[in-house]
Amino acid sequence: MNLNTAQAIGLLISILGIAVLAIVTGMRKQAKGSGNSAPVVAGLIMGTLVGGSSTVGTAQLAYNYGLSAWWFTLGGGLACLVLALLFAGPWRHTGAMTLIAIISKEFGPRVGLTASLLSSVGTFINIISQLIAGTAVIAVVAPSLGLLPALLITAAFMALYVIGGGIRGAGMVGILKLALLYVSMICCGILALHLSGGFSGFTAMVQGIENPEGVHFGSLFARGLGKDGGACLSLILGVLTTQTYAQAVMSARTDRQARIGALVSAVMIPPIGAGGILVGLFMRAHFPGLAAKTALTAFATEYLPPLLSGVLLGTLFIAVVGTGAGLAMGISTIIRRDIIQRFSDRIADPRVNEVLSKLVILLVLGLGVVLSCGSLGDTILSFAFMSMGLRGAVVFIPMLCALWLPGRVNRNFAMAAVIAGPAAVLLFGTKLSLPGGIDPLFAGVAAAALLCVAGAVVGNRRKEIHVEHDLPKSGEVRVISVESELYAQGKALASALGEMLGVPCYDEAILSTASELSHIPEQVLRRYDGKSVFAAYDLAARDTSSMRLPTTGEMISAQSAACSELAKKGPCVLVDHFCSVGAKETPSVSVFVHADFETRADRLSKEKGIGPAAARRQLRRLDRARSRYYRIGNRKWGQAKAYTLTVDASSTEPEVLAEGIAQWLTGREAEKNRRAG
């Protein structure tokens, strides 16, 4: 059908009004560090959550199943309530900007990267559902327009919405959009009741619907307790694990503003679905052969006053656009902060970050258009529920552990949970089925939970100081040799240990002693310490007599001999320079200090004043060189079984670790003397 003049005017008023508001509020500069107020937070949440699935999709599902279509908006309201009461404060107190960053901080970058990719896939599926919903609105306005042009128009508006308005613009638009939707959807619901003869007439109309499938239109669980209950749970978990809603909470001015914004959303969202349900059932009774996805838009053009129907069509289109744009913004944030930032420091530049954000949004929407042209299906809510379920299975359980069980779950089990959750959802959603039609989300959450419980048991047994071998049997321990990875704070630990035991700690003195014993210039030893020498001459030497370099083997032998010589002088602590090899002839304890790669890279970044990505690249290069060098003189360097103790210095101060080693050492010595006596 073609729109009449009044409908066209109403449509243009709503679309242009919302577009102008988005751009104007997006252009206004917000005070640095001021944060958003509760209304803007609520607008951000509802601007994304209340979209095509809450309106067009609800009417579509009501057309087929009746009252059970309410679960999208009812579940969304329950999700916002849980968000306000349980998650808003803990999320904000982590200091992280994304949910994936919370997981990465607890379980390491590999787990975070995997969760980023899998949760982005779930979010992307929901973008596809919004693109399809947008074509349903366009089909009413321009029925002769093909699918691809309709998808391109929808994607173009999504890009303009988020790129032009930004996060603040999206929040203000969410408030206006919700107000227009409330007026329109309530008018639609009231009109459907009026045309049916009131509640009694509507009830009689529903009972008279031809229903060969035996659907119970008045039940919240018309599709079965397992399916509809799972749909509700998937909504709750999906909202709690979607970056877009977390971003809204984290952008709030204070914790109180964040909670109020979420509570306002919890109250305002569910009533939206009621109007869609009334319309869907009305259209099923009067137009049984109608395409279900056009139930709401067809009702608007057929029964609403022309101007109001135009406003509703425009608002529905912007609702779809806003939800898709918000989801695309969430994916962009995850990709930039949790993936690209790991490999490039240029993203720290605000201009580069802004350009990259827009580019990622355009790529995501472009890919969504390509895939929506295929045979992915035409049931909007099926896409939305699948999306929510996948995101919930990936993020929810690991996020709970990171927030409320910090340091207790083994990260390898957390990685397994991140992968097993969505795998179980896909497996039970395609190949297998749970009894009673239970949503496959339950299988995914259960798989992730079981693995994290097992990880908690294993994680409790993990020790920072791990004993590989007992003390040597031959005499009293005289020497402690400490070798470590770069930036694992091995030198600080050795120095603290020497002070606690009251013995000297030799580090630089090893090179001085090696120079005296071997007659190799000390500056040469220092310059090539930790480096393999491949050239026969030092072309940088000023004195031609010192141009010839000793071989790597000669320098290693000199350092090892120096460690042996210092060990003979009396009890001491030796640091690196092949000290575990040089002190073998003396009763000694060997210690290897290691730390997580990300922890060491962060220390390098702070010490050198370079970006995180550059620090990671430099540390990988240094690790390779150090490993090659030390294994020339000690084939078992860095292997746990070659040391008496291995120490994990990832999260504990070196002084605390040194105290633990000293207590273990003195305790074992006392026990050995008691037995000998």
N, C-alpha and C positions, 0 to 999 in steps of 0.2 A: 504494500500500500504506500501511497505518497502522503507525506505530512501536509496538513493544511496550514494556513498562515499562522494561526494562533499557536499550533503545536510547534511550528518551526521557531516562533519567537520565544516560547517558553524554553525550548531546548537551548537556543543560543544564549538566553539570559543565564541559565544555570552553568553552562560550560564556560562562557566568557567570564562570568562573575567569579567562579572558583579559580580559573586560570590567572586572572588578574591578582586575586588575593595571594595566590601562591608566589607569584613573581615579586609582588611588592614586599611581602613579608620576608621573602628570601633575600631581597636586596638590602633590607635594613640591617645594619650592623648591630650585632648583639654585644653587650658589654662583656669584655673578656672575663671568663671565669664565673659569670653570673648564673648560668644554668637556666633551665626552663621552669616555668611555673606549673602548678598542678593541672590547670586547664589545657596547657600545651602538651603536657605529658599524656593526658587523656586523649587529646586529639591525635597524637602520634600513634597511640595504641589502637584506637578505634578507626583511625584513618586507614590503617592497614588491615585490621581484623574484620571490619565491616566492609565487605566488598561484594564481588559477584557471587561468591559462595553463600553469603549471608542473605542475599536478596533474590537474585535471579536463580541461584542454585537451590535455595530453600523452597521457593515456589515450584521449581522443577521436581524436587523430591516429594513435596506434599502432593503434587499431581499424581504421583505413583503410590505413595505410602502414607499420606496423611500426616498426623501429628508427630510421627517420629522424625519428620524433617526439622523439628525444633532443635535437635541436638547440636547443630553447628553453632547457633547463637547462644543456646543455653549452656553448652559446654564452654563456649568462649567467655561467658560471664563468670562461670565457676573458675575458669583458669585465671582470670584477672583477680578474683577474690583470693585464690591461693597465692598468686604472685604478690599481692599487697601484704598479706599476713605473714608469709614465710620467706619470700625470696628477695624482695626489694632491698632490705637492709643488708643481708649477707652478700648479695651481688655487689653493691656499692662499696662495701667495706674491704673487698679484695683489692681494690685499686685497679683492676683490669678493665680494659675497654670492650672486650668481647667475651662471650661465654667460652669460646675455645681457648682464650688466653688463661682463663681460670683453670681449665683442664691441663693446659701445657705447663702452667706454673707448678702444678702438683705432680704430674706424671711424666713430664719431659716433652720435648718438641716433637718426637716421633709420634707419640700418642695424639698430641694436639693437631699435627698435620693430617693424620689419618681421619680424625674426627672432623676437621675442616672440610675435607673433600667429600666425605659421606653426608654430612649435614647439608652441605651446599647442594648436593643432588636432590635431597628431600625438598629444600626450599625452591629449587628450580622447577620441580614438578608442579608446585602450587602456582608458579608464574604462568605455566602452560594453561592451568585451569582458568586463570584470569584473562588470558588472551582469548580463550574459547568463549568465556562469558561476554567479553567485549564484542565478539562477532554476533552474539545473540541480540545485543542492543542495536548494532548497526544493521542487522538483517531486517529489523522493523522500520528503520529510517530509510534505508536504501536496499530493498529486497533484491534488486537486480545486480547488486555489487557482488563480485566473486569472493571466495574465502580468502585468498591471498591478499587482495587489496584491503579487505576488512581487518585482517591480522596486522598488516603494515600500518594502517591508520591507528589501531589500538596501541601498537608498540611505540609509534611516534609520539602519541600523547603521553604515554608512560615516561618516555625519555624526557620530554619537555617538563613534565610535572616535577620530577625529582631533580633534574639538572638545573631547571630555572628557579625552583623554590628552595631547594636544600632542606635540611632537617627541620628548621624552624617553620619554613613555609608549609611543609607537610603537616606539621602540628596544627597550625591555624586553619589550613584547609580541612583537616579532619574534623574540627569543631563545626565549621560551616556545613560541610558535607553531611555530618550526622544530623544536624538540625533540619536540613532539606529532606533527608531520608525519613526522618521521624514524621514530618508533616505528610510526606507523600505516602509512606507505607501505612500509616494510621488511617489516612483518608481511603486508601485502597481497601483496607480491612473493614472499615465501617461501611463503605459502599457495597462490598461483597455481602455483608450481613443484611444491609437494607434491601438489596436486590433479591435476597433469598427469603425475605419476610421475617427478619429478626432471628434470634438464637433458635427458637423452636423450628422455624422454617428452614434454617440452615442445617439443623440436625436431621430433619426429615429429608432434605435434599441429599445429604451425605449418605444416609441409609438407602436412598433410592439409586445410588450410583451402581451401574452394572459392574459386578465384581467377581468375575469367574475365578480369579486367583485366590479369593477368600482373604483379602487383606483387611486387617482390623484398623480402619482409618483413624479411630479415636484413641489408639494406643501409642504411648511413647516408645514401645518396643515392638512395633509392627513387623520389623524385619528379624525379630528374635532378640532375646536378652543379650546373648553373646555379641551379636553384630552391632546393635545400637548402643549397648553399654561400652563396647570397645570403641565405637565412634566417639562417644563422650570422652573416654579416657585418652584417646588419641588426640582430641582437641586440646585437652588440658596439658598433656605432656608436650604437644607440639608448640603451644604458646610459651611454655616454660623453657623450651629449648631452641627458640627461634631468635636470632640475633636482633631482628628488627624491634621486637618488644623489649628485649634487654637494653637495647640502645636507647629506647624511650625512657626507661627507668634510670639508666646511668646518666642521662642528660639533665636530670632534674636538679633544681637548685639545692635542695636538701633532701634528706631521707623522708621527712614528713611530706614534702611536696610530691615525691615519688609515690608514696603509699596512697595519698589522697587521689592522685591521678589514676592509679590502678583501681581504686575502689569506685570512683566515678564510672570507669569503664565497665566494671562488674555489674553495676546497677543499670546502666544505659543500654547495654548490648542486647540482652535477651528479648525485650519487647519488640525489637526490629523483626524477629522471626515470626511473631504472631500474625502480622499482616500478610506476610508471604504465604503462610499456611492457609489462611482463609481464602486468599486469591487462588492458590493452587487447587484446592478442593472445589471451589466454585467453577473454575475452568474445566476441571475433570467432569463435573456433572453436566455442563452445558456444551462442552466441545471435546467429546471423548477421543476424537481422532487427531487432536492437536499435538504438534511436536512439544514434548514436555518442557524443553528449555526455553520456549517462548511464552510460557504461561503468563508470567508477570507482564512482559512487554505488550503482549496481545491484549491483556485486560486493560492496561493503561490506555492504549490507543482506542479501544472499543468503548469503554465505559466512563473514563474520567473526563472532566471538562477539558477542552482542547489545550488551554494554556497550562493547566496543571499537569496534564499528561506529557506535554513537552518538557516541563520542568523535571518531572520524574525520569523521563528517558535520559535527559542530560545528566541528572544526578546519578542515575544508575551507571551511566558510562564513566563518569568521573570516579564513582566508587570502585569500579573495576580497575580503572587506570591507577587510582591511588594505592590500592592493595598491591597490584603488580609492581608499581614503582617502589613502594616501601620494601617489598621482598627483594627486588633487584638491588636496592640500596644496602640491604642487609648482606646479600651475597658479596657485593663490592667491598664492604667493610671487612668481611672475613678474608677474602682473597688478598686484599691489600695488607691488612695488619697481621694476619696469621700465616700467610704464604709468601707473598712477594717481599715483605719486609725482612724475611729471613735471608734473602739473597741479594738485596740491594739497599744501601743506605740513602740513596737519592730520594726515596719516598719520604724521608724526614723533611725535605723541602716542601713547604705548603703548596707552592705552585705546581710542582711535580705531582704531589699527592692529589691535588684537585683535578688535574688533567687525567691522571690515571684512573681516578674514581669515575669520571665521565666515560672514559674509554671502556672500562670493565662493564659498566651498566649497559652501554650500547651493544657490546659483544654478547652479554647475557640475553638481552631482549632479542637480538638478531637470531641467536641460536634457538630461542623459544619459538620464534616465528617459523623457522625452518622445520622444527619437529612438530609443531601444531598443524602443519600442512599434511602430515602423514596420517597413519591410521592408529593414532594413540587413543582414540575413543571420543565419545561425545557427552559423557556423563560428568558434569562439572564437579559434583561433590565427591565422586569416586577418586578423582585426582587429588582433591583437597585432603580427604581423610588419609589417603595413602602417603601424601607428603608429610602430614603431621605425624603419622605413625613412624615413618622412617627417621624423622628428626628426633622423635622421642626415644626410639630404640638406640640411636647413636650416642646421644649426649646426656640423657637424663640421669642414669645410674652413675656414670663416672663423675658428673657434675655434683651429685649428692655426696659422693665420697670425698671429692675435693673440698667441698664446703664444710662438711660435718665429720669427716674422718681423715683429717690431714695427716700425712705421714704414716698411715696404717695399712694402705693397700699397695701391694707390689705392682710396680708399673708394667711389668710384662703381662700380668693378669688384666690390668686396665686396658692395655692394647688389645688383648683377646676379646674383652667385653665390647669395645668399640666396634670391632669387626663382626663378632658373633651376633650382636643385637639386630642390626639391619639384615644380616644374612638369614636369621631365623624368620624375620618378618616376610622377606621375599620367598623363602622356602615354603612356609605355611600359607602364604597368600597365593601361591601358584601351583606347586606340585602336591603339597599335602594340605590337610585341613584339620582344624581342631574340633573336638566334639561339641555339638550344640551350636555350631556356627560362630564360635568364639572368635573374636577379632585376632588376627595373627600378631598384632602388637603385643598381646599378652605373652606370646612365645618369645618375642624379641627382648622385652623387658626382663622376663624370667631368666633367659640365657645370660644377659648382661649382669643381672643381680647375682646369680650363682657364681659366675667367674669372679666378681668383685669380692664376694664373701670368701672364696678360696684365696684370693689375693690378700685379703685382710689377715687370714691365718698365716700365710707365708710371710707377709710383710712384717708381722709381729716378731718373727724369728730373726729378722735381719739385724746384724750388728755393724756398728761403724768400725770397730776394731775386731778383726777376725783372726783367730789363732790358727795358723797353718801347721806349725810344728812347736813342740815344747822346747824348753830351755836346753842348751847343750849340757851333756852330762860331764864333760871334762872341765872341772874347776868353776870358779866364780866368774860370772859374766863381767868382762872388762870393757868391751866396746859395743856400742850400738851404731850400726850403719844405717843411714836413712837415704833411700833413693826415691825419687818421685817424678810424676809427670809434671810438665810445665804448668805453672799457675795453679798447682794443687796445694800450695802453701807448705811444701815439704821443709823448706829452710826455716820458716817461722816455727813449725812444729819441733824441728831438731833443736833450735835455739832455746825454746821454752823447756824442752826435755832436759837439756844440759843444765839449765839453771835449777830445775827441780831436783836433779840428782847431784848437783854440786860438782860437775865435771866440765872440762873445757869442750867447746863445740868447734870443730875444725871445718871450714868451708873454703874460704880464699887461701888459707894457710896450706891447703893441699897442693895448690898450684905452685906456691912459693917453694915448698919442700921438693916437689917434683922437678922444678928448675934446678935446684941445688944438686940433686942426686944425678940428673941426666945431663946437665950443662946445656939444656935447651933453654933459649931465652924465655923469661917469664912472659914477656909480651906476646911471643908466638903462641905459647900455651893458652893464654887468655883469648887471643884473637881467634884461634881455631878450636876452642873448647866446644864440644858438641857438634863439630863439623867434620865430615870426611874429606881428607886432602887428596885431590886427584892430580894436582900439578906438582912437578918436582921443584919449582922455584916460586918464591913470593915476589911477584913483579912490583908490588907496592912498597917493598923494602927500600929504605933510603941508602942503607949501607950494603954495598955489593957483596961484602963478606958474609952477610946474613941472608942472602937471597935464597940459598938452598934450604928447603924445608925438610924437617924430619918427616918420616912417614906417619900415617895415622897410628899404625901399630906401635911405633916408638913413643909417641905421645901418650898412648893408652898405657903402655908398660910403665912409663915414668909416673903417671898418676897412681896406678895400682901400687907401685913400689912406695910412693909417698904415703899412701894410706896405711900400708903395712908398717912403715917406719914410725908414723905417728901413733899407731896402735900400741907399739912396743913401749912407748913412754909412760903409759898408764891409762886408767879408765878415761874414756872420752866418748864423744858423739861425733861421727863422721857424716858428711853430707855429700852425696853424689860422687862424681869422679871415680866410678868403679870401686867405691868403698866396700861394697858387699864382697867383692873378689879379693881386694887387698887385705881385708881383716879376717880372712878365713883361717889363718894360722893362729889366731888369738880367740879365746872363748868369747863369742859375740852373739848378738841378736841382730838379725837383719829385718828392716822394716821397709815396705813399699807403700807410698802414699799416692792415692789416685783420687780423682773427682770426676763428676759428670762433665761431659764436653761443654754443655751450655754454661755451667757454672764457671768453668775455666775461661771460656770465651768472654763472659761478662767481666771477669777480673782483668783480662787482657784489654778489653775495651776501655775500662775505667783507667787503667794504668797508663795506656798509650794515648788516651784521648781520641780514639777512632770509633767509627760507627760499628754497631753489632755485626752487620754482614761482613765488613772488612775484617773484623776481629776473628770471625769464624774461618774465613779463608786463610788468614795468616796463621792461625793456630793449627789448622790441618796441615799446612806446609811445614811448620815447625815440628809438629808431632812426627811426621814422616822422617824428617832429617834426624831428629833426636833418637828415634827408635833404631834407625839404621846404624847410627854412630855407636850407641851403647851396646848393641848386639854384636858388634865386631869384637869387643873385648869380653862380653858376657852374654853367651848365647841364650841364657834364660832370663835376661833383663825384662822386668815387667810381668813375668809369669808368677802367679800367686804361690805355686808349690815351691818356688825357689827361695822364699822368704819365711822368716819365723812368724811375722805379723803382716797383714795387709790392712790398710787404714783408708776408710772412705771419708774424705775431707770435703764432701760436697756442701754440707749444710751446717757443720759444726766448727766452732772456732778452734784454731790450732792449739791454743793453750789448754782447752778442755780435753782435746784428744791426747795431748802430751801428759796431762794429769792421769788419764785413764791408762796409758801405757806404763807410766811410772808406778801406779798402784798395782797393775798386773805383774810388773817385773819384780817389785819388792816383795809382793805376796808369794810369787812362785819361788823366789830365792829363799824366803823364810821357810817355806814348806820343804824345799830340798834340803836345807840345813837341818831341819828337825828330823827328817827321815835318816839323814846321814849320821846324826847324833844318836 
